[in-house]
Amino acid sequence: MLASCAIALPVGALCVRYTGIFFGMLTLAFGMLFHSFLFKFYYVTGGDSGMRVARMDILGLDFARYNKIEFLAGPFYYYCLGLMTVAGLAMWRIVNSPFGLHLKTVRDNARKAEYLGVHVHRFRLAAFVISAAFGAAGGAILGFRVGLADPELVYWTQSGQLVFMAVLGGFSNFFGPIVGALTFTLLQDQLQSLTEYWRFVLGAILALIVIGFPEGIAGLAAGLGRKIGWKFGWRTA
């Protein structure tokens, strides 16, 4: 995570000066640059074979072991669940802090925020570095899980999946990306077992959800909750 933040600082310092499609294309270009680096510097990264990652053994628990009993998971599952809980609480604290309020202001109206004295580029850079730290944590967990740091995870399609997860769950809702990630993963696994054209079916489902429910699954659930609340006389904010 520290290494990721160190790399994100100079990259983000350049990228956050741009917005919209220019920001997207610039981050994509840096992503492909790092992808090429991982493939070409074989003696450092292992090239297309990747880097072997040792399985974890903490406090005598063999994290490579998985229980075969149905409905029970191995220690690695609970380790990941604990990390996700800690990361979620940390992100909740960030979002609901004065710092998070500044980020929302920059997101909604950067020009007005700058007029009010907010250092827009600094806050964008901070958000860029924080996202790099969270992404690095997820990559490290995956490396322990599969025992391999695969360079293919740096390819731009992986970033596209993350965008799909956020849009599917609803990026305007705090729990939206979590819901989107679970739904996307489960849906992809089910479709892969049912048809060889699972990519086409998955793309069609995602397109329908995005068109029909632009606020995502979490936004849809929140809207239904508000309607039910008003129907039964619950005056919630």
C-alpha positions as CSV (number, residue, x, y, z in Angstrom):
1,M,0.0,0.0,0.0
2,L,2.9,2.4,0.8
3,A,4.6,1.6,-2.5
4,S,1.3,2.2,-4.3
5,C,0.9,5.6,-2.7
6,A,4.4,6.5,-3.6
7,I,3.7,5.7,-7.2
8,A,0.3,7.4,-7.2
9,L,1.7,10.7,-5.9
10,P,3.6,11.8,-9.1
11,V,1.1,10.1,-11.4
12,G,-1.8,11.7,-9.7
13,A,-0.1,15.1,-9.5
14,L,-0.2,15.1,-13.3
15,C,-3.6,13.4,-13.9
16,V,-5.7,15.5,-11.5
17,R,-5.0,18.7,-13.5
18,Y,-7.4,17.3,-16.1
19,T,-11.1,16.3,-15.9
20,G,-13.6,14.3,-17.8
21,I,-12.4,12.3,-20.8
22,F,-8.9,13.8,-20.6
23,F,-8.5,12.4,-17.0
24,G,-9.8,9.0,-18.1
25,M,-7.5,8.7,-21.1
26,L,-4.5,9.9,-19.1
27,T,-5.0,7.4,-16.3
28,L,-5.6,4.7,-18.9
29,A,-2.3,5.6,-20.6
30,F,-0.4,5.2,-17.3
31,G,-2.2,1.9,-16.7
32,M,-1.0,0.5,-20.0
33,L,2.5,1.9,-19.4
34,F,2.7,0.0,-16.1
35,H,1.2,-3.1,-17.8
36,S,4.0,-3.0,-20.4
37,F,6.6,-2.6,-17.6
38,L,5.4,-5.6,-15.7
39,F,5.5,-7.7,-18.9
40,K,8.9,-6.5,-20.2
41,F,11.0,-6.5,-17.0
42,Y,10.9,-10.3,-16.6
43,Y,13.7,-10.6,-14.1
44,V,11.9,-8.2,-11.8
45,T,8.2,-9.0,-12.2
46,G,8.3,-12.5,-13.7
47,G,6.8,-11.3,-17.0
48,D,3.7,-13.1,-18.2
49,S,4.3,-15.8,-15.6
50,G,3.8,-13.4,-12.7
51,M,5.4,-13.5,-9.3
52,R,4.8,-16.3,-6.9
53,V,3.3,-15.2,-3.5
54,A,3.8,-17.3,-0.4
55,R,0.6,-18.3,1.4
56,M,0.0,-16.7,4.7
57,D,0.4,-18.4,8.1
58,I,-0.6,-16.1,10.9
59,L,-0.8,-17.2,14.6
60,G,-0.7,-20.8,13.5
61,L,-3.6,-20.6,11.1
62,D,-2.9,-22.0,7.7
63,F,-4.6,-19.6,5.3
64,A,-4.2,-22.0,2.4
65,R,-6.6,-24.4,4.1
66,Y,-10.3,-24.3,3.2
67,N,-13.0,-26.2,5.0
68,K,-15.0,-28.7,2.9
69,I,-18.1,-28.5,5.0
70,E,-20.9,-26.7,3.3
71,F,-21.7,-23.2,4.6
72,L,-18.4,-23.0,6.3
73,A,-15.4,-21.1,5.1
74,G,-11.7,-21.3,5.8
75,P,-9.8,-18.8,7.9
76,F,-8.8,-16.7,4.9
77,Y,-12.4,-15.9,4.2
78,Y,-12.9,-14.4,7.7
79,Y,-9.6,-12.6,7.4
80,C,-10.8,-10.9,4.2
81,L,-14.2,-10.2,5.8
82,G,-12.4,-8.5,8.7
83,L,-10.2,-6.4,6.4
84,M,-13.3,-5.4,4.3
85,T,-15.1,-4.3,7.5
86,V,-12.1,-2.3,8.7
87,A,-11.6,-0.7,5.2
88,G,-15.4,0.1,5.0
89,L,-15.3,1.8,8.4
90,A,-12.3,3.8,7.4
91,M,-13.9,4.9,4.2
92,W,-17.1,5.8,6.0
93,R,-15.1,7.9,8.4
94,I,-13.4,9.6,5.4
95,V,-16.6,10.3,3.6
96,N,-18.4,11.7,6.6
97,S,-15.5,13.9,7.8
98,P,-14.8,17.6,6.9
99,F,-12.3,16.2,4.4
100,G,-15.0,14.1,2.8
101,L,-17.3,17.2,2.6
102,H,-14.5,19.0,0.7
103,L,-14.3,16.1,-1.7
104,K,-18.1,16.2,-2.3
105,T,-17.9,19.9,-2.9
106,V,-15.1,19.5,-5.4
107,R,-17.0,16.7,-7.1
108,D,-20.3,18.6,-7.4
109,N,-18.9,22.1,-8.4
110,A,-15.2,22.4,-8.7
111,R,-15.3,26.0,-9.9
112,K,-17.4,27.1,-7.0
113,A,-15.2,25.2,-4.5
114,E,-12.1,26.9,-5.9
115,Y,-13.9,30.3,-5.6
116,L,-14.5,29.5,-1.9
117,G,-10.8,28.9,-1.4
118,V,-10.7,25.1,-1.7
119,H,-7.4,23.7,-3.2
120,V,-9.2,21.6,-5.8
121,H,-6.0,19.9,-7.1
122,R,-4.8,19.0,-3.6
123,F,-8.1,17.3,-2.7
124,R,-8.2,15.5,-6.0
125,L,-4.7,14.3,-5.5
126,A,-5.5,13.1,-1.9
127,A,-8.5,11.2,-3.3
128,F,-6.3,9.7,-6.0
129,V,-3.7,8.5,-3.5
130,I,-6.4,7.1,-1.1
131,S,-7.9,5.1,-4.0
132,A,-4.5,3.7,-4.8
133,A,-4.0,2.5,-1.2
134,F,-7.4,0.7,-1.2
135,G,-6.7,-0.8,-4.6
136,A,-3.3,-2.0,-3.5
137,A,-4.9,-3.7,-0.4
138,G,-7.3,-5.5,-2.6
139,G,-4.5,-6.6,-5.0
140,A,-2.4,-7.9,-2.1
141,I,-5.3,-9.9,-0.7
142,L,-5.9,-11.5,-4.2
143,G,-2.2,-12.3,-4.5
144,F,-2.3,-14.3,-1.2
145,R,-5.5,-16.0,-2.3
146,V,-4.3,-17.3,-5.6
147,G,-0.6,-17.5,-4.8
148,L,0.4,-15.4,-7.8
149,A,0.7,-11.7,-8.7
150,D,-0.6,-11.8,-12.3
151,P,0.4,-8.9,-14.6
152,E,-3.0,-9.3,-16.4
153,L,-4.6,-7.7,-13.4
154,V,-3.1,-4.4,-14.5
155,Y,-4.7,-4.6,-17.9
156,W,-7.3,-1.9,-18.6
157,T,-10.2,-4.4,-18.7
158,Q,-9.7,-5.0,-15.0
159,S,-10.4,-1.3,-14.4
160,G,-13.4,-1.6,-16.6
161,Q,-14.8,-4.3,-14.3
162,L,-14.4,-2.0,-11.3
163,V,-16.3,0.8,-13.1
164,F,-19.1,-1.8,-13.9
165,M,-19.3,-2.7,-10.3
166,A,-19.6,0.9,-9.1
167,V,-22.3,1.7,-11.8
168,L,-24.1,-1.5,-11.2
169,G,-24.4,-1.0,-7.4
170,G,-24.8,2.8,-7.6
171,F,-21.9,5.2,-7.1
172,S,-24.0,7.8,-5.5
173,N,-24.7,5.5,-2.5
174,F,-22.0,4.6,0.0
175,F,-22.9,0.9,-0.1
176,G,-23.4,0.9,-3.9
177,P,-20.0,-0.3,-4.9
178,I,-20.1,-3.1,-2.3
179,V,-23.5,-4.3,-3.6
180,G,-22.3,-3.9,-7.2
181,A,-19.1,-5.9,-6.6
182,L,-21.0,-8.8,-5.0
183,T,-23.7,-8.8,-7.7
184,F,-21.2,-8.6,-10.5
185,T,-19.1,-11.4,-9.2
186,L,-22.0,-13.8,-8.4
187,L,-23.7,-13.0,-11.7
188,Q,-20.5,-13.6,-13.7
189,D,-19.9,-16.9,-12.0
190,Q,-23.4,-18.1,-12.6
191,L,-23.4,-17.1,-16.3
192,Q,-20.0,-18.7,-16.9
193,S,-21.4,-22.0,-15.7
194,L,-24.6,-21.7,-17.9
195,T,-23.4,-20.4,-21.3
196,E,-20.3,-19.8,-23.3
197,Y,-21.8,-16.5,-24.4
198,W,-21.8,-15.2,-20.8
199,R,-20.0,-12.0,-21.8
200,F,-22.8,-11.0,-24.1
201,V,-25.5,-11.9,-21.6
202,L,-23.6,-10.0,-18.8
203,G,-23.2,-7.0,-21.0
204,A,-26.9,-6.9,-21.9
205,I,-27.9,-7.2,-18.2
206,L,-25.6,-4.4,-17.2
207,A,-26.8,-2.2,-20.0
208,L,-30.4,-2.7,-19.0
209,I,-29.7,-1.9,-15.4
210,V,-27.8,1.2,-16.3
211,I,-30.5,2.4,-18.6
212,G,-33.4,1.5,-16.5
213,F,-31.9,2.2,-13.1
214,P,-29.2,4.9,-13.4
215,E,-28.8,5.1,-9.6
216,G,-27.9,1.4,-9.5
217,I,-29.2,-1.4,-7.3
218,A,-28.5,0.4,-4.0
219,G,-30.2,3.6,-5.3
220,L,-33.2,1.5,-6.4
221,A,-33.4,-0.1,-3.0
222,A,-33.1,3.2,-1.3
223,G,-35.9,4.7,-3.5
224,L,-38.2,1.8,-2.8
225,G,-37.5,2.2,0.9
226,R,-38.5,5.9,0.8
227,K,-41.7,5.1,-1.1
228,I,-42.6,2.4,1.4
229,G,-41.8,4.8,4.3
230,W,-44.0,7.5,2.9
231,K,-46.8,5.0,2.2
232,F,-46.9,3.9,5.8
233,G,-46.4,7.4,7.2
234,W,-42.7,7.1,8.1
235,R,-41.2,10.6,7.7
236,T,-37.6,9.8,7.2
237,A,-35.0,12.2,5.8
